[in-house]
Amino acid sequence: MTARPDIVLAGVAKSFATAGRPVEAVAPVDLTLAGGQMTALVGPSGCGKSTLLRLIAGLELPSEGRITIGSESPDDLRRRAGVAMAFQDAALLPWRTVEGNIALGRGLARKPRDPEMIRELISLVGLSGFEGRRPAELSGGMRQRAAIARALAGEPELLLLDEPFAAVDALTRDRLNTELPPLWEARGATLVLVTHSVAEAVRLSDRILVLTPRPARVAADIPVPLPRPRGPEVLASEAFRALCAEVTGALRDHQYPESVAAQ
């Protein structure tokens, strides 16, 4: 398995013009995200988490600074189909079936057809029996599960997840949190996850970055040294609870709403 390169953000900042006035979304930040690991971004709504994710994806250009992934820019990685992203909005093609949308992930990544892998992914995200349905025939949560499967189908080197489980019911969310990590760990993928759930961030990630209200700055950088796989015994451990409390405390220290921080 090839070692994945680090993601390096050097003096990266982002501003937008709103009503003719600049609005700072991300303050200048210097960060290195380790290749082959998952980093979770947590912070207040509107603080710049998704903007930071889009900068790493190359979907937005920094107003200042530079992002490199090994020797490549985000644009370089995207042009050779090395990155996939699952947004809060599933963004499925309405004229394609579930199977066709997921298979598209391999086509966009310039990977050969693999019907068996597509069937396995459909089963994993709980959509067996819905292969021939189109997005309009699915619930919001089902569409989101199809979008996650599509992102995984291309076996990306870099997988960016923007609250991918927000529209999924609690039982399915728990199942995906259990069964998806082995897929990306086996391929050595690098992941960056945006989530509002502290428990999910601790359960899935190797490192948690707590961001301040806009403009986003790193308020706390918390490693997650829990053993994998993170089954029920790990989730019930004192170490897991202590990490959740540490992240929640960092969020509260930076004026994060208590009702969300406790999720």
C-alpha positions in Angstrom: 0.0 0.0 0.0 1.5 3.3 -1.1 2.1 5.9 1.7 -0.1 8.9 1.3 1.4 12.4 1.2 0.7 15.0 3.9 -1.6 17.9 3.2 0.2 21.2 4.0 -1.6 24.5 4.4 0.9 27.4 4.5 -0.6 30.8 5.5 -3.9 29.8 4.0 -6.8 32.4 4.3 -10.1 32.9 2.5 -12.3 36.0 2.2 -15.5 36.5 0.3 -17.1 39.7 -1.0 -20.6 40.2 0.4 -22.5 43.3 -0.6 -19.3 44.8 -1.8 -17.6 44.2 1.6 -14.9 41.5 2.3 -15.9 38.8 4.8 -13.1 36.8 6.3 -14.1 33.1 6.4 -10.8 31.5 7.2 -8.0 33.4 9.1 -4.4 32.7 8.0 -3.7 29.1 9.1 -0.6 26.9 9.0 -1.5 23.2 9.2 -0.1 19.8 8.3 -2.6 17.0 8.0 -0.9 13.6 8.1 -1.4 11.4 5.0 -3.3 8.2 5.6 -5.1 9.5 8.7 -8.5 11.0 9.3 -8.7 14.6 10.7 -12.0 15.8 12.0 -13.0 19.5 11.9 -15.5 20.6 14.5 -16.8 24.1 15.3 -19.8 26.5 15.2 -22.1 26.5 12.3 -20.8 29.1 9.7 -17.3 29.2 11.2 -15.6 28.1 8.0 -15.3 24.3 8.3 -16.8 23.6 4.9 -14.9 26.5 3.3 -11.7 24.9 4.6 -12.7 21.6 3.2 -13.5 23.1 -0.2 -10.0 24.8 -0.2 -8.4 21.4 0.3 -10.5 20.0 -2.5 -9.4 22.8 -4.8 -13.1 23.9 -5.3 -12.2 27.3 -3.8 -8.9 29.2 -4.2 -7.2 30.7 -1.2 -7.2 34.4 -0.9 -3.7 34.0 0.7 -1.3 31.2 1.1 -0.8 27.9 -0.5 -2.0 24.3 -0.2 0.1 21.3 -1.3 -0.6 17.6 -1.2 2.8 16.1 -1.4 4.3 17.7 -4.5 0.8 18.4 -6.0 -1.7 21.2 -5.7 -5.4 20.3 -5.0 -6.1 21.0 -8.7 -3.4 18.5 -9.7 -4.9 15.8 -7.5 -8.4 16.6 -8.7 -7.4 16.5 -12.4 -6.1 13.0 -12.0 -9.2 12.0 -10.1 -7.4 11.3 -6.8 -9.9 13.1 -4.6 -13.6 12.5 -3.9 -16.0 14.5 -1.8 -19.4 13.7 -0.1 -21.4 16.9 0.6 -24.3 17.5 2.9 -26.4 17.6 -0.3 -26.2 14.2 -2.0 -26.1 15.9 -5.5 -27.1 12.6 -7.3 -27.8 12.7 -11.0 -31.6 12.5 -11.2 -31.8 10.5 -14.4 -29.5 7.7 -13.1 -30.5 4.9 -10.8 -28.8 4.2 -7.5 -26.5 1.7 -9.1 -25.8 4.1 -12.0 -24.9 6.9 -9.7 -22.6 4.8 -7.6 -20.9 3.3 -10.7 -20.4 6.9 -11.9 -17.9 7.2 -9.0 -15.6 4.7 -10.6 -16.0 6.3 -14.1 -15.1 9.7 -12.8 -12.1 8.3 -11.1 -11.1 6.6 -14.4 -11.3 3.2 -12.7 -12.4 0.0 -14.6 -16.0 -1.2 -14.1 -16.4 -3.4 -11.0 -20.0 -4.6 -10.7 -19.1 -6.7 -7.7 -17.7 -3.8 -5.8 -20.8 -1.7 -6.6 -23.0 -4.4 -5.3 -21.0 -4.6 -2.1 -21.2 -0.9 -1.6 -24.9 -0.9 -2.2 -25.3 -3.6 0.5 -23.0 -1.8 2.9 -25.0 1.4 2.8 -28.3 -0.5 3.2 -29.7 0.1 -0.3 -30.0 -3.5 -1.5 -33.3 -3.8 -3.4 -33.2 -0.1 -4.4 -30.5 -0.5 -7.1 -32.9 0.4 -9.9 -34.6 3.4 -8.1 -33.9 7.0 -9.1 -33.1 9.7 -6.5 -36.7 11.2 -6.7 -37.9 7.8 -5.4 -35.6 7.8 -2.3 -35.7 9.5 1.1 -33.1 12.1 1.9 -31.2 9.7 4.0 -31.2 7.1 1.3 -29.9 9.6 -1.2 -27.1 10.5 1.2 -26.1 6.9 1.6 -25.9 6.5 -2.2 -23.7 9.6 -2.3 -21.3 8.2 0.3 -21.1 4.9 -1.7 -20.4 6.9 -4.9 -17.5 8.7 -3.2 -16.1 5.4 -2.0 -16.5 3.6 -5.4 -13.6 5.6 -6.9 -11.2 4.4 -4.2 -9.8 7.9 -3.8 -6.5 8.8 -2.2 -8.1 11.8 -0.5 -11.7 11.5 0.7 -13.4 14.7 2.0 -16.6 14.3 4.0 -18.8 17.3 4.8 -21.3 16.1 7.4 -22.1 13.1 5.3 -24.3 11.3 7.9 -26.4 14.4 8.9 -29.5 13.2 7.0 -29.1 9.5 8.0 -31.2 7.9 10.8 -29.4 7.1 14.1 -29.2 3.3 13.5 -27.9 3.6 10.0 -25.4 6.3 11.1 -24.1 4.0 13.8 -23.7 1.1 11.3 -21.9 3.3 8.8 -19.6 4.6 11.5 -18.7 1.0 12.3 -18.5 -0.5 8.8 -17.0 2.3 6.7 -13.6 2.9 8.4 -12.2 -0.5 7.4 -12.8 0.4 3.8 -10.8 3.5 3.8 -8.2 2.2 6.3 -7.5 -0.8 4.0 -6.8 1.5 1.1 -4.7 3.9 3.2 -6.9 6.9 2.2 -6.4 10.3 3.7 -9.7 11.7 5.1 -10.9 15.0 6.3 -14.3 15.0 8.1 -16.6 17.9 9.0 -19.1 17.0 11.7 -21.1 18.6 14.4 -21.1 15.4 16.5 -18.3 15.3 19.1 -18.8 11.5 19.6 -18.6 10.9 15.9 -15.4 12.9 15.6 -13.8 10.9 18.5 -15.1 7.6 17.2 -13.8 8.0 13.6 -10.8 10.3 13.6 -7.1 10.2 14.5 -7.0 13.9 15.2 -9.6 16.6 16.0 -9.2 20.3 15.1 -11.6 22.5 17.0 -12.2 25.7 15.1 -13.3 29.2 16.4 -16.2 31.2 15.2 -15.6 32.9 11.9 -13.0 33.6 10.8 -11.9 30.0 11.4 -8.8 29.6 13.5 -7.5 26.4 15.2 -8.6 26.7 18.9 -7.5 23.2 19.9 -5.6 20.4 18.3 -6.5 17.1 20.0 -5.0 13.7 19.1 -7.2 10.6 19.3 -5.0 7.7 20.4 -7.8 5.2 20.8 -7.2 1.6 19.4 -8.9 0.4 16.3 -11.4 -1.1 15.5 -13.4 1.2 17.8 -16.2 -1.2 18.8 -18.6 -1.0 21.7 -15.9 -1.7 24.3 -13.9 1.3 23.1 -17.0 3.6 22.9 -17.9 2.6 26.5 -14.3 3.3 27.8 -13.3 6.0 30.1 -10.7 7.2 27.5 -13.5 7.7 25.0 -15.6 9.7 27.4 -12.6 11.8 28.5 -11.8 12.7 24.9 -15.4 13.7 24.2 -15.3 15.9 27.3 -12.0 17.5 26.2 -13.4 18.3 22.8 -16.7 19.6 24.2 -14.8 21.7 26.7 -12.7 23.3 23.9 -15.9 24.1 22.0 -17.6 25.7 25.0 -14.4 27.7 25.7 -14.9 29.3 22.3 -18.6 30.1 22.6 -19.9 27.0 20.9 -23.6 26.3 21.6 -23.9 23.8 24.4 -26.8 22.0 22.9 -24.8 21.0 19.8 -21.5 20.5 21.6 -23.1 17.7 23.6 -24.2 15.7 20.6 
